[in-house]
Amino acid sequence: MQLTTFKDISRVLSPELPADLGTMDQHLDFILPKVIPYGEDLREEAFWLGKRWKEVRDDEGFHEAILHIFNPGGEYLLSLDGNVLKGAWKQLGGSNSLILELAGKSELFDLRFLNSSFLVLTKHGDQARKGQRKYFFLVHEPDTRDPRGGELDWRNLMEKLFNVWRENSIGIGSWVLLFVVIFVILYLSFSK
């Protein structure tokens, strides 16, 4: 294996995403606390406005292509397999909360994580108690495509989200330790 970037080195030095986490909600429960420090908030509109956000679920029967588009000025578009519904969005004060209005229904969502690839929201209230999914997981549509063709499944997208933490978590101390080890190896190999 050839390491070519600091990101590659970070991935090698970081732990793997545990394989036994279960559902997408359980994956997000594990990953979100790690990635939150590397996220943005809703005031950073360049990260989320005017982009095509694909909804991702782990439901076996979920095969629809659902896109969410938040346009400047409060326009909200929901595309379900190409059929578009028009609604509205508004930010709740200066908070990291959105109100989505569609077909006469309004819902309040709180931001959990945002960067250029991921937008993770939770509907306000205890949705799990009501038997509903906990997270509203949106991925910038180009980031859902597999470079080899096709679409990435939710597990691969969890790995990509985990990489946000993995690529940012290696601190300066780890880099210094890595370079000291390399220096010692080089020193010992040339001193013979």
N, C-alpha and C positions, 0 to 999 in steps of 0.2 A: 504494500500500500504506500503510495506516494503522498506526502503531505505538502500541499502547495500554498495554503493560506493560514493566517492566524485562526480563522473560523474552523478549519480542519483540525488544527492543534487543539482548540477549545473543545471540540466534539470528542476527541480522543481522551482528553483529560477529565471530561465530565461524565457523570453517571448516565446510564441508559434509562429510558422511560420504562417503569415497571410494566411487565406484560400482563399482570393479573388484576388490572384496575377495573375491568368490567365495562360498564356503560360509558357513553360519551359524557354524561353528567359527572360520573365518578372520575373520569380522566380530567375534566375541567376543574373539579374540586381539588385535584392534586396539582395541576399545572398553574392555575391562575395565581395563587399566592406567590409563586416564583417569578412570573412574568410581569406582574402589576408594576413593579418599579421601572420597567422599560417601556411603559405605555404612555399614551397621550390622553388628553381629556377633550371633551366636546368643543371647547373653545378653539381647538386646533382644527378648524373646518377643512383645511386642505387634505387632511387624512381621510375624511369620510364623505364629504359632499360631492355630488356629481359622479359618483362611482357606482358600478354595478356590483352589488353585494349578493352573493349566492347563499341561500339558506341551506344549512347542512344539518341533517338529523341522523340518528342511528337506528331509526325505526326500519324494520325489515320491509314493510310495505310502502316506504316512502321513495317514490321514483319521479316525482314531479320536479320540474326545473322552476324554482321560485327565486326570483330576483327582487331585491329591494333597492330602490334608488331614491336617495335623499337629495333633492335639488335645492340650490340656494332659493331663498324667499319662502321656504316652508312647503314646497311641493313635494309630496311623497307619491312614488309610483310603485305599485306591486304588480309584477309580471308573473303570471301562473301559466307555464307552458306557452308563453307568448301572448296571452290574453292580459291586457293591462287594465288595472283599476287605479283610479286617481284618488288620492287622499291628501292629507296634510300632516306635517310634523311641526313641533315647536319644542324648543328647549325650555325646561321648567326653571325659570329664573337663571341664576348663574351656576346652577348645579349641574351635575353630570347625569341628568335625567331627561328623557325624551317622552313627549306625549305623541302617540301615533293615532291619527284619526282616519278611519276608513269605513265606508258604508254605514255611516251613522253611529259607529262604535269608537270609543276612545279608550286607549290603554296607556298606562304609565310604565316605562321601562327605565331601569337604572343601568348605567354603564359599568361594566366590570373590567373590560380591557379594550384598548384601541391602539392599533398601529396601522401601517399602510396596507397590511394584508388581512388583519383580523379585526372584527367588531363583535364583541361579546356583550350581550345585554341580559338582564334578568327582569322578568315582569315583577312589578312591586307586589309584595305579599308572599304568602307561603303556597307556592304552586304545587310543590311535591305533595303536600297534604291533600290537595284537590285531585291528585293523580295526574297532574300535568308535568311536562318537562320543566326542569329548573332553569335551563339556559336557552337563550335565543342566540345561536351560533351562526355568524355570518362571515363569509370569506370573500375577499375581493376576487371576482370571477376568474381573472387570468391565473390566480394562484391555486385554483382548484384543478388545473389541467396537469396531467402527468406528462413530463417531457418526452416520454416514450409513446405518447398517444393515449387517448381516453381521459377519464376523470379519476382523480385521487379519491379514495374512500375516506370516511371520517377518521379511521385509525391513522392513516398517513397524514391527514391534516393535523391530528393531535401531535404527531411527531414533529411536524413543521412548527407548530405553536411552541412545543417544548424546546425546539432549537433556538427560539428567541431568548430563553433563559440560558441555555447551554452556551450560546455564542457570546453572551454578555457577562456571564457569571465568573469567568476566570479573572481574578483580580491581579493587581500588579505584583503581589507577593508570589503568586503562582508562576507568573512569567519570569520573575527573578530567579526562583528556584529552578525552573526549567533551564534557563541560560547558565546557571551555576553548574547544573548536572552536565550539560553539554560541554562547558568549559573544562570540567574535571575529566570527562571522557577524552576530549581532544588532548588535554595536557598529558594524561597517562599514556595515550597512544603514541604521542610524539616523543615522550621522554625515554622510551625504551631503546 
